[in-house]
Amino acid sequence: MADTEYAPSGTLETKIQKHRNGLLTPTVCSFTQMILLGLRSLHEAGYVHGHLHSENVLLFLREGHDLEETKIFDVGIVKRIGDDLHNRQLLVASNRG
């Protein structure tokens, strides 16, 4: 069973909807950097997310700060890097038969 956390700040999508005129550039840059770092960690572990979008990014208040941090969520579609390529190669090989 996977651990779950309560995200009191909601999702990135919720934040975007609340700020119809757009988020401040430093906020966008900070969120982007955190998302990219999370993806890099996932990729270094040999996985790809497969369905990343703003509703799959949770926001948390940083401890001792008013700033929010992001965490990638909904890893139910995560695949090992290379699995899809391997499956496609098997399909192509079986179709050549």
N, C-alpha and C positions, 0 to 999 in steps of 0.2 A: 504494500500500500504506500502511495506517495505522500510525503509531508505536504501540508497546505498551510498557507499563511493568510491572515486577514490583511487585506490591502485597504486601509482606511481612506487613502486618497483616490481609490478607484483605478480606472484604466487610463491609458493615454488617450483613448477615444473620448472618454468622459471629459477629460481636461480640454481637448480640442473643441468639443461641442460647447463647453462653458465659455470659451474665449473665441467667440465668433469673429473677432477682428484679428485673430492670430496671436500666437504666443510670442513672447519677446525672443529676439535672436539668441541671446545668451542661454535662455532656457532650452530652445530647440537644439543648440549646439551641445549643451550638457546632456540632454536626453539622447541625442544621436550618438555621442561618444560612449555613453553607458550601454546602449543597445549594441553597438559594434563590439565593445569589450565582451559583452555576454555572448554574442555570436561567435567571437573568436574562441572563447572558452569552450563553447559547445563543439565547434569545428575541431579544435585541438584534441578534444576527447573522442573525435571520430564520428560525430553526428551532425546532421543538418536538421533544422527545425521543420521545414516543409510547409508552414502555413503562418508565417509571421505577418501580423498586421496590428493596428493600433489597439484593438480589443484584447490582444494577447500580450500586451505590455502593461504590467501592474506598476502602480506608483506607491512608494512608501516614503514617509518622512525620514530623513537622515537623523540618526540619533544625535541629539544636542544641537540640531540646526532647524531652520525653517525651510531648508531646501529639500526637494524630493529626489529620490533615486528610482531607477527603473529596474524591473526584474522581468525577464521573459517567462511567459506562462504558457500553458496548454501545449505541453510537449507530447501529447498523444499521437501526433503525426511524425514524431522524430524518427529518422531512419539513420542507419549506419552509413557512413560515406562509402560509396561503391556498391551497396546492395542493389540499387535500382539499375545501375550500369550492368552489373552481373546478370540480373534478371533479364534485361533487354538482350544481352548477348546470348543467353540461353534461348530466348524466344526466336531470335534471328537464326541461330544454329538449327533449331528444331523446324523452322519454316523452310530451310534449304534442303531438307531431307529428301 
